[in-house]
Amino acid sequence: MELNCYLLYCNTIESWLKEMIYTYYLDVTQFEDEKLFQEKRELLSPYRQQKLAVLKHVKDKNRSLGAGLVLDHALAAYGLKEREMEYEFGEWGKPSFKYHPDIYFALSHSGDYAICSIGDRPVGNDIERIKGGRLKVADRFFAQEELEWMYAVQDEEEITKRMFRIWTMKESFLKVTGRGMSLSLKDFAVCMDEENHKIRVKHKVDAKYYHMREYQDIEGYGVSVCCQESKEIAYSMIMAHL
């Protein structure tokens, strides 16, 4: 009886895990330690190690290593390791697991952090360090309704924060569709309904609804996660520990 209850509990936990989209994050500054960098690199698949090898700058290498390791951390919930995974790539280059097509993931990194979102439906994410001097980019690439919401406030710091909120959500949408930059940033719009605490994406990519969530777990950074349909996205990110 106790064994049956335990197995039922384990199956319930496994089912619960798969019914949510979780996002993990990792501080990559620790890899400035060369010994630790080399040690952790060996934990990754040949594909991830090759991505590291072609990078020239140390900080880029640290971020790429962090992305691979935070994916490895996320896969542990499925009883898997990143180094055991084989990858295949979609029409626009989005990676997926060749022998685990039921597990979807997205990686992103910026500044001192790398993130991984994972679940059983297509998912996209983006992390950006918030910094000034980028408003001209928004003026050029954002849809009109996005610009109207962004400039609806007077304070320049708040305008910048709004710009990065929209930017991370647009990037996460590009990723979840698998289209990447083949889809123009002006071909869809992130619509902010702050009164009802809702975010929706106005688009013509397909007939699906996309759910969006923002995170403010990391000071000075904006993080957004987007998934198809009404899939639940965890309310907070999870710090990955090596």
N, C-alpha and C positions, 0 to 999 in steps of 0.2 A: 504493500500500500504506500509506504514511504517512498519507495523507488518510483512508483507511478506518479506520485505527486511531484517528485523532483524533476522527472522527465517532462511533465506537463508545464512546470515552472520554466524550465530551460527553453521549451518550445515557445512559450508565451513571450519570454524575453527576446528570443531570436526574431519572432514575428513583429514585436514592438520595434526592435531595432530597424527592421527593414521597412517599416511603415513611416519612417521619418527621414528627412534629409538632414544630415549632420555636417557641421563645418568645424574643422580642427585648424589650429594655428600654431606656429612655431617661430620662436626668435632665432634668427640665423646668425646673429653676431657671435654666437659661441663657436662658430666654425672658423673664426679668425685664428683659433688654435690649430696650427697645421697638423699636429699629431692626431687631434680629434677629427679633423677634416678627412685625412687619409683613412682613418679607422672606419668612419661612417660611410665613406664612399664605397667600400667593399661590400656593404649591405645591400647595395642597389643592383638592379638588373643591368645587363649589358646595354640596353637601350638608354637608360638613364645615365649610365656612366659615359656613354658616347656623347650625350648632350653636354655633359660637364667638360669633356675633353676639348670641344671646339670653342669653348668660351675663353676669352683672353683676360678679362678683368677679374680680380679676386672677389669683389663683391657680387658680381654676376654668378660666379661659380658657387659662392656661399648660398645665394638665393636659390639656384637650381638644385643644389644638394638638399636644401631645406624642403623644397617642393617634393622631391622624391621621398624624403624621410617622413614627411607628414602624411603622404599617401600610404606609406608602409604602416604608419601608426593607425590610420583609418581602416586599412585592410585587416588589421589584427582582429577587429570585431567580427569578421567573417571567417576567421581561422586561416587567413592567407598572408603571404609575404610578397612585397613588391618585387623582390629579386626572382620570384618564381613565375611572374606574369609574362605573357607574350602579348604584344600589342598589334593592333591593326588600325587602319586610318580611313576615315570617311572621305567623301568626295572633296570636301574642303579642308581636309587635313586634321580633323578632330580625332584624337586617339581614343581607343576603347580596348577592352580586354578581349582577346581572341577567344578564350575558352570560358569566359564568365560574362556572357552578353547581358546577364540580368543585373550586373553591377555597373552603375554609371558614376562617373567622377568628373571633377573639374579642379584645376590647379591655377593658382595665381600667386604672384609675389611682388612686393614693392618695398623699398627702403630696407628695414630690418626684419621683415616678416614674410613668411610663406603660408598659404592656406590651402586646404583641400576640403571640398564638399563632396559628399558621397551618399548614394541611395539607390533605389530600384527604379528610378525614372530619370530621363535626361535632365541634367542640371548644369547650370553655368554659374560662375562666380567672378568677382573681381575685388582686389584690394588696391587702394591707392593712398600714398602719403599725401596729406592735404598741404598744399603750399600755394602761395599767391602767384600772380603773373600769368595765369592760364585762361583768363576770361576771353581772350581773342579766339582761342580754340573753340570755346563754346559758341561764340558768335558765328563762327564759320560752319560748325557741324551740327548744332542742336536744332531740333524742330521748333517752329514758332511758339507753340504752347509751352514748350520746355523753357524757352527764353523768357516768356512772360512770367512764369512762376519764379524763375531764378531772379529776375530783376524786380519782383514785387516788394522787395525789402530795400532799405536805403543803405544799411551798414555794409561796407565793402567786405568785411570779414565774413559776414553771414551770407553774402552773395557768393563768395568763394566756396563756402561750405555747401551751399545749395548746388553749385556747379559740380562739385565732386560727388555729391549724392546722385545727381542725374548721370554723371559719367560712369560711375561704377555700376549703376543699374543698366545702362545701355550696353556696357561691355558684357555683363552677365547674360543679358538677353542674346547678344551675338553668339555667345558660347553655347547656350542651351539649344539654340536652333541648329548648331553645327555649321552655320554659314560663315562665321567669322567676319572679316572685313570685306568679304564678297558682297555683303549686304550694306548698303549705304546707311549711315547714321541718321539721315533725314527721311528714310523710308519707314520709320516707326517712331513713336513718341511715348515717353514715360509720363503718365498723367498722375499728378499728386492730388489726392482727395484727403487733405489733412483734417477736414471737419469730421469725416467718417473713418479716419485712420486707415485708408485704403490706398493701394498703389495698383494701377492697371497699366497694361501696355497696349497701345493702339497700333495695330499692325495688320498686314495683309500677307504675312508669310505662310500661314496655314489657318485652319479653323479651330485651333486649340487656344485654350485660355492659359495664361502664364501667371504664376504666383510669385511674388517678390517679397523679400525680407531684407532689411538693413540691419547692420550690427555696428555698435559703437563700443565694443569691448576693448579696443586698443586705442589709447589716446593719440590723437593726431593723425588717425587713419580713418578712411571710409571703406566699408566692406558691404557688398551686396551679393545676394544669392537669388537665383531665379530657377524655377522648375516648372514642368508642364502640369497642367490641370490643377486640381485642388490639393495637391500633395502637401502634407504638413512639413514645415521647415522649423527646426528647433529654435527656441526663443533666444538662446545664447550660444556662443561658440565654445569649443572645448580646447583648452591648452594641451598641446602634445608634449609629453616628457620623454626624453631619450633614455 
